[in-house]
Amino acid sequence: MSSLPAIIFGVLSLLSLMLSIIGLVKSKTWLVVVGAILFLPFVYYFGGSPATRIIIVLPFLHFGSAYALYKNNKLMAWSLFSCILVFVLFVATLVLVYHVGN
């Protein structure tokens, strides 16, 4: 039962990443916006801790990536999105290491 939040938020964050990457590759702004909306519960879950309050910046980067894509600036869109990608992969690695170790 303790791994249920990790599964729910992990699936939402990975689905968000997939939609956003597809949106960035195919220049579909609406896919990046949907990915950003799906990313909000993940941020809300992690933003509840005082140690990780800075994570509330990530949705702004995600929506900023969608806006940059809307303005046809793919380099800026990928640059803004890279922070999100690195953070989600970092958290996924921590979760996998924890579950494999136990």
N, C-alpha and C positions, 0 to 999 in steps of 0.2 A: 504494500500500500504506500510505502514511503517513496517509491519510484514513480508513482502516478503523476505528480507535477512535472517531473523531468520528462516523462513521455509526452504529456500534453503540450508543454511549452517547447519541447524539443522538436516535435512534429510541426508545430506552427512556425517556429523559427526557420526550420529547414525548408518548409514550403514557401515561406516568405523569401528566403534566399534564392530558391529555384525560380520563382516567378520574377523576381527582380533581375536576376541574371539574364533570363530569357528576354525580359523587357529591354534591358540595356543592349543586348546583342542585336535584337530586332528593331530597336528604336521605337518601342511601344511604351509611351509614357504611362498609359493607364495600367499596364502590368506592374510597373514600378510603384505606382500609387497603391494598388491592391496589395503588393508585397509590403509596403510601409504600414498599411492598416493591419495586416496580419502580424506584423512585428510588434505592434503596440502591447499586447498582453505579455509578451516576453520581457519587454522593458518595464512594464508595470510590476511584474513579479520580482525582477531583480532590483528595481528602484526603491523597494520598501526598506532596504537595509541602509543605515547611515553610511556604511563604508562604500556603498556603490551608488551614491546619489548622482554622481557625474554621468551615469548611464542615461539619464533623461535627455542628454544631448543627441543620442543616436537617432531618434525619430526625426529630429530636425535635419540631420545629415541625410537620412533616407529621403525625406520629402525634398530636400535641396538637390539631391541627385535626380529626382524626377523633374524638378524645375529646370535643371541644367540640360537634361535630355530634351525637354520641351523647347528650350532655346537652341537646340542643335549643337550643344557643346559636350560632345561625348567624353572628351578627356576629363573635364571637370566632373561629369556624372560618375565616371569610373573612380576618380580620385575620392569623391565624397563617399561612394559606396564601399571603397576598400576598407575603411575603418570598421564598418559594420561587419563585413566579411571576416576580418581578422578577429573581432570580438566574439562572434558566434562560433567560429572554429576553435577559438581558445576555450570557450565554455564547453563545447562539445567534447573537446579533448579531456578536460577536467572530469566531466561526467563519465566518459568511457574509462578513464584510468581508475576512477573511484569504483565503478561497478566491476571491472575486471579484477581489481585488487581484493575485493571482498567476496 
